[in-house]
Amino acid sequence: MKKLSFILPVLLVILIAFAGGDGKKVAIIKLKKGSATIISSDGTIVEAKKGLWVAQGSVVKTEARSFVKLSFIDKSTMNIGPKSEMKIEKFSKNEPGVINVISGKIRSKVSKNYLKMDKNKSKLFVRSKSAVMGIRGTDFAFTMNKKTGASTAVLFEGSVVFNRINNKNRKLDLESIVNRGRRIKPGQFSIVRMNLKNPTIPAKMSSKQIKKLEKNENFVSNKSDSAKPQKLVKSIVPPGLSGDIVSNDGKSLELGIKKVVKINVKHKEKVFDEKAKSDSKGFANGDSIKPVDGAIVHIESGTVIPIGKDAVFDSNNGEWVSNSVGSVDDKGSYVPPVNYTITDEGNLLKTVGNQIHIVDTNIKSIDQVPSMGNIQTQIFVPTAVEGPKPAGEAEKAPLGVVGSINPDGNLLPPPLPIGTPFAPNTYNLYGPGGPGGPGGPGPKTKARFKVIKGQ
């Protein structure tokens, strides 16, 4: 009897300790579509089912065309998109939780009660291997490309702060890393890439894209046929005029048209914030990289689709609009124009005869970028992608160039030495030395790749 009275308290202490550890139930599956599994901290794998509780320390893994919706103990919700892995590292009602996006994408709405915590501190941390986001708002999306290490943050409502995790700050607590990051406002996005020192300066996402992303919380199309590739069309800007003139105030537009067609045009005066308009064009200034406002983003890879001089400034939405860059489907995913494709790694490819060319997607001011059909390209052969390098190793962009395809569909060796890299920035395309330099493809490189065509 004495032994029993001693054993029971010990067991009680053990159970209490276990309840505070990884075995603590923190979320319940509210909805599941397709195929998904839950991997517990002890390695046990079970099929995800509606009504199943998920413990702290567990990984939720979804397959293609599948998603899982979780409801946490504080009433916050999180949707895990197709082909994604997400680990609940820590979650509590009273202190910031930590969600690790191993790969793929998530969409989350944080409960109002959770936001009653200190307004100057993060309520939830969403991290990947390369980036961390401190949640101080309510509705956001976060993606992680496991092959390239790129992370993308998109905000629909509230406030978030986004920063890169690197060798210098890796040992700091997450709040300290976040406090030195970029603050993102609703409607904006920011990207962390392995070969960028800092996250991109937050920029306004295309109104068309962000509205569709916001509506599609599950990342799964509701239509059997989303969007088809669009034909490259001529610029809406008349010959002889620039996008700036067409989008300018009525008086400047009138004068511009008079110079070209020599007719009188009546106008209504509009007032523009010229500095804001100039900043909206995007820029690449050292470590400060800002995409153009109105950009379409390949969410899965963080590639920003280049908008060029044919774009027109929409003063109502404060963004640049081009009809030559492609479109977005009902999910908010990028659909390239006809004869263009984009890979899982975010390489924008153009078919030219029997060759595949890679399009220069370096982030620049729109004044430096022509329309889509005239953007500089180089013949493309992909290199093997192994994902982000471990801490301490050189961080390189996992892309290659040069080669062609024969009638049998086989890759041929390059006919000529690799040419000059894109200028002035090549961080989206090559390693530090550009093509042929450190990190570039060697003559014996073997590769296999998958190209995703417009849906």
PyMOL commands that set and color helices and strands:
alter all, ss='L'
color gray80, all
select helices_A, chain A and resi 2-19+114-116+174-179+207-215+243-246+250-261+274-279+366-368+372-374
alter helices_A, ss='H'
color red, helices_A
select strands_A, chain A and resi 25-33+36-39+45-47+53-55+59-62+67-72+77-80+85-90+97-109+124-127+131-135+139-144+151-157+160-164+182-184+188-192+203-204+283-285+288-290+297-298+303-304+312-314+319-321+327-328+334-335+340-343+348-352+355-359+377-379+404-405+411-412+451-453
alter strands_A, ss='S'
color yellow, strands_A
deselect
rebuild
show_as cartoon
